[in-house]
Amino acid sequence: MTAKRSVTIQYNAPVTLSFALLSLLALALGRLTDGWTTQNLFCVYRAPLTDFLTYPRFFLHVLGSSDFAALSANIVIMLVVGPTAEERFGSRRVLLAILVTALVTGLVLWFLFPGAALMGASGVVFMLIVLASFAGARGGVIPLTLVLVLVLYLGSEIVQAVTGQAGLQQLTHIAGGVVGMVFGFATSRRGR
């Protein structure tokens, strides 16, 4: 007689999964409010510092998306690399890295692009890609995958910035990659 095995679904990467669910909720709220929440909560732009919502927007803009296609493009990559980063560095550190990335990219927009608006998780995605590449870095050994990620992903963004072709999107990718690199190096040196 064979014993039946039960299958359990595990909430294995709480920060990554919660981010994905919150992003989906932000998109749904945007639809339900005819774009009000998207514009006023989940999108960062140069607003007066006297506007109370300016401050939460520095963090919440990473949850915003213009449509489901934009959301799913970022979330699919996050769901691939996020669990690796959380497993290696811990959920708290990944959450902190996401918050720092959100703040840095929000401030880049606020200071350097006064007439623009920004929403979406592409800076966070770049941060997670770089951070997950550090997963194999131990004892002074730098994985070739990390080097390739830095060259291919960040290198192309930096080339665009140097040649004057960079816009807000490239700068948010660079900012996210730099945050991922800083967290990766700092955490890899200290150990888990």
LINJO-V595108 format. One line per field, one symbol per residue. phi: phi as a letter, one per 30 degrees, with the letter a starting at -180 (. if undefined). psi: psi as a letter, one per 20 degrees, with the letter a starting at -180 (. if undefined). Layout:
phi: ???
psi: ???
//
This chain:
phi: .cddccccccddbeddddedddddddddddddchjddddcbcbcadcddddededddecdddddadaddddddddddeddceedddddcjdddddddddddedddddedddcbdccbbajcdddddedddddddecdbhiccdeddddddddddedddeddddicdbeedddddedddddddddddddddid
psi: ppqppqppppmhnhggghggghgggggghgghjkighghigkpqroqqiiohigghhhhihiiqqhrhggghgghggghghghgghggiqhghggghggggggghghggghimhjrqpqrjhhhggghggghhihioqljpoqhhgggggggghghggghghjjiqagghhhgggghggggggggghhhhr.
//
